[in-house]
Amino acid sequence: MAELKIKDVIKKYGKTQVIHGVNLDIQDKEFIVLVGPSGCGKSTLLRMVAGLEEISGGTISINGKVVNDIAPKDRGLAMVFQNYALYPHMNVFENMSFGLRIAKTPKEEIKRRVDEVAVILGLEELLFRKPHELSGGQRQRVAMGRAMVRKPSIFLFDEPLSNLDAKLRIQMRAEIKMLHQRVDSTIIYVTHDQVEAMTLADRIVVLKDGYIEQVGTPLELFSTPINTFVAGFIGTPPMNLVPGKIDKNQDATFVQFVTGLKVPVPDKEGTNLLHGQDIVMGLRAEEIVPADTRTALPDDWIFKGKVMVSEPLGNETQLHMDIMGVKLLSRSEGKRIFKPNETLDLAMNFNEMHLFDAKTTRVIY
């Protein structure tokens, strides 16, 4: 069992504060991903959990015990680093068993644990190779194996896949997911890649400038972002975000854009939009599609647009569209060919529209 609580944690380097009163409860066996742009504080927070960075304020507790002043080796954690951190003069077996040997674990127990983990990670044929004889993916598996043999209560991953090529990243994502299912431990995983976050996490913690912006399941963050930052960060491609104003009369509500484009806002109970209010409209690319592929929408939700750039991806095409001067990213499924400057009728599903207050950036619709 490994429950972790981060309460009012701050981090300062001199007079500069980089973590601002973070609060987070992580449940036993949960896979938590800390995600955000470079410099948001995610790795610093992870290193404070590990004990590699001093905490400037607040508490971190594991299973109810405050660990602020407990040495890293005594916290029951294991960390997998971005650069693998393998000893170049040791072979795979020696690297994986290093922590156990330092802890004076009996030799028979060391061999049993290393052999067991090597089978799980497919390393049994590589135990006597040196790190320079391994591929990047194999080195990362060795780093994971070194953590696994210690049987920690919590695994910490600090951007472990960022040094791998795209194909290997996909493979290693699956292996890390399977690792979680096998070892049944709590995992805290840091990445700047929101695709990794979406595919791996039970819950995602979105950070910006040392603050938590939103915590939720991948689907919650994708479907109900709390502000424009989360809306633009979560999802591939990111959500279209366009500034405009609310245009309201007795019968209907619209979003008016500076270019002259005007789009309807569906009635929604409990929404209080004000005429002239500055907002940012959000709509995902998959809700803007060629009209001949989606027919169950009202006629006034269909607009003419011009193709600026077409990006074929095989089973779909991403289209950079100009709709009356408003630039929007659209998505078309299938292997259809689109030409630059081609005019299309686009169906826009405003049932999936998000409206954010332009000043606070927080969602209002």
Residue pairs with C-beta under 8 A, 6 or more apart in sequence:
1 28
1 63
1 153
2 28
2 29
2 62
2 63
2 76
2 153
2 154
2 185
2 186
3 25
3 26
3 27
3 28
3 62
3 63
3 64
3 186
4 25
4 26
4 49
4 60
4 61
4 62
4 154
4 186
4 188
5 24
5 25
5 26
5 59
5 60
5 61
6 22
6 23
6 24
6 25
6 26
6 45
6 49
6 58
6 59
6 60
7 23
7 58
7 59
7 60
7 61
8 21
8 22
8 23
8 57
8 58
8 59
9 19
9 21
9 22
9 23
9 45
9 48
9 55
9 57
9 58
9 59
9 60
10 17
10 19
10 20
10 21
10 22
10 55
10 56
10 57
10 58
11 17
11 18
11 19
11 41
11 44
11 45
11 48
11 53
11 55
11 56
11 210
12 18
12 56
12 57
17 56
17 210
18 41
18 44
18 210
19 41
19 44
19 45
19 48
19 56
19 210
20 209
20 210
20 211
21 57
21 58
22 45
22 58
22 210
22 211
22 212
23 212
24 32
24 205
24 212
24 215
26 32
26 186
26 188
27 186
28 186
29 184
29 185
29 186
30 186
30 187
30 202
30 203
31 180
31 186
31 187
31 189
31 200
31 201
31 202
31 203
32 186
32 187
32 188
32 189
32 201
32 202
32 203
32 204
32 205
33 189
33 190
33 191
33 196
33 197
33 200
33 201
33 203
33 204
33 205
34 42
34 45
34 46
34 188
34 189
34 190
34 191
34 205
34 207
35 42
35 190
35 191
35 192
35 193
35 194
35 196
35 197
35 204
35 205
35 206
35 207
35 233
36 42
36 192
36 206
36 207
36 208
36 213
36 233
37 192
37 208
37 233
38 192
39 209
40 207
40 208
40 209
40 210
41 207
41 209
41 210
42 190
42 191
42 192
42 207
43 158
43 159
43 190
44 53
45 207
46 79
46 156
46 158
46 188
46 190
47 53
47 158
48 54
48 55
48 60
49 60
49 77
49 154
49 156
49 188
50 72
50 75
50 77
50 79
50 156
51 67
51 70
51 71
51 72
51 75
51 77
52 72
52 79
55 68
59 66
59 68
60 66
60 67
60 68
61 67
62 75
62 76
62 153
62 154
63 153
67 75
76 152
76 153
76 154
77 152
77 153
77 154
77 155
77 156
78 99
78 146
78 147
78 148
78 150
78 152
78 154
78 155
78 156
79 147
79 155
79 156
79 157
79 158
80 140
80 143
80 144
80 147
80 155
80 156
80 157
80 158
80 160
81 143
81 158
81 160
82 158
82 159
82 160
82 162
82 163
83 163
84 131
84 139
84 140
84 142
84 143
84 163
85 143
86 95
86 131
86 139
86 142
86 143
86 146
87 94
87 95
87 98
87 131
88 130
88 131
88 132
89 130
90 98
90 130
90 131
91 127
91 128
91 129
91 130
92 118
92 123
92 126
92 127
92 128
92 129
92 130
92 131
92 134
92 142
92 145
93 114
93 127
93 128
95 131
95 142
95 146
96 114
96 117
96 118
96 123
96 127
96 142
96 145
96 146
96 149
97 110
97 113
97 114
97 149
98 146
99 146
99 149
99 150
100 109
100 110
100 113
100 114
100 149
100 150
101 110
105 113
110 149
113 149
113 151
114 127
114 145
114 149
115 124
117 123
117 145
117 148
117 149
118 124
118 126
118 127
118 145
120 148
120 179
120 182
121 141
121 144
121 145
121 148
121 175
122 141
123 138
123 141
123 142
123 145
126 134
126 138
126 142
131 139
131 142
134 142
135 168
136 163
136 164
136 165
136 168
137 164
137 168
137 171
137 172
140 160
140 161
140 164
140 172
141 172
141 175
143 160
144 160
144 175
144 176
144 179
147 155
148 179
148 183
152 185
153 185
153 186
154 185
154 186
154 187
154 188
155 179
155 183
155 185
155 186
155 187
155 188
156 187
156 188
156 189
157 176
157 187
157 188
157 189
157 190
158 190
159 190
159 191
159 192
160 172
160 176
160 189
161 168
161 169
161 172
161 173
161 191
161 193
161 196
162 191
162 192
162 193
164 172
169 196
173 196
173 199
173 200
176 187
176 189
176 200
177 199
177 200
180 187
189 196
189 200
189 201
191 197
194 233
194 234
194 235
194 236
195 236
197 204
197 218
197 234
198 204
198 218
198 222
198 234
199 218
201 217
201 218
202 217
203 215
203 216
203 217
204 215
204 216
204 217
204 218
204 221
204 234
205 212
205 215
206 212
206 213
206 214
206 215
206 221
206 229
206 230
206 233
206 234
207 213
208 229
213 226
213 227
213 229
213 230
214 221
214 225
214 226
214 227
214 230
216 224
218 234
221 230
221 234
222 234
222 235
224 363
225 231
225 234
225 239
225 282
225 354
225 363
226 362
226 363
227 356
227 360
227 361
227 362
227 363
228 241
228 280
228 282
228 356
228 361
229 361
231 238
231 239
231 241
231 282
231 354
231 356
231 363
232 238
232 239
232 241
235 284
237 285
237 318
237 329
237 331
239 282
239 283
239 284
239 354
240 281
240 282
240 283
240 284
240 285
240 288
240 328
240 329
241 280
241 281
241 282
241 356
242 257
242 280
242 281
242 326
242 327
242 328
243 257
243 258
243 278
243 279
243 280
243 281
243 358
244 255
244 256
244 257
244 258
244 278
244 279
244 280
244 281
245 255
245 256
245 276
245 277
245 278
245 279
246 253
246 254
246 255
246 256
246 265
246 273
246 274
246 275
246 276
246 277
246 279
247 253
247 254
247 255
247 256
247 262
247 275
247 276
248 254
248 273
248 274
248 275
252 264
252 265
253 264
253 265
253 267
253 273
254 262
254 263
254 264
254 265
255 262
255 263
255 265
255 279
255 281
255 355
256 262
257 263
257 324
257 325
257 326
259 324
259 325
259 326
260 324
260 325
261 303
261 323
261 324
261 325
261 326
263 281
263 301
263 303
263 348
263 350
264 300
264 301
264 350
265 273
265 350
265 353
265 355
265 365
266 350
266 351
266 353
268 365
271 364
271 365
273 279
273 355
273 364
273 365
277 357
278 357
278 358
278 359
279 355
279 356
279 357
279 358
279 364
280 355
280 356
280 357
280 358
280 361
281 353
281 354
281 355
282 353
282 354
282 355
282 356
283 328
283 348
283 349
283 350
283 352
283 353
283 354
284 352
285 318
285 328
285 329
285 330
285 331
286 331
287 348
287 349
287 352
287 353
288 321
288 328
288 329
288 330
288 331
288 346
288 347
288 348
288 349
289 330
289 331
289 332
289 333
289 346
289 347
290 330
290 332
290 336
290 344
290 345
290 346
290 347
291 302
291 344
291 345
291 346
291 347
292 345
293 332
293 333
293 334
293 347
294 347
294 349
295 347
297 347
297 348
297 349
301 347
301 348
301 349
301 350
302 345
302 346
302 347
302 348
303 323
303 324
303 345
303 346
303 348
304 323
304 343
304 344
304 345
304 346
305 321
305 322
305 323
305 328
305 330
305 343
305 344
305 345
305 346
306 321
306 322
306 323
306 341
306 342
306 343
306 344
307 319
307 320
307 321
307 338
307 339
307 340
307 341
307 342
307 343
307 344
308 320
308 321
308 322
308 327
308 340
309 319
309 320
309 340
310 317
310 318
310 319
310 320
310 337
310 338
310 339
310 340
311 317
311 318
311 319
311 320
312 335
312 337
314 335
315 333
315 334
315 335
316 331
316 332
316 333
316 334
317 331
317 332
317 334
317 336
317 338
318 329
318 330
318 331
319 329
319 330
319 331
319 332
319 338
319 344
320 327
320 329
320 330
321 327
321 328
321 329
321 330
321 344
321 346
323 346
330 346
332 338
338 344
353 365
354 363
354 365
355 363
355 364
355 365
356 362
356 363
356 364
357 363
357 364
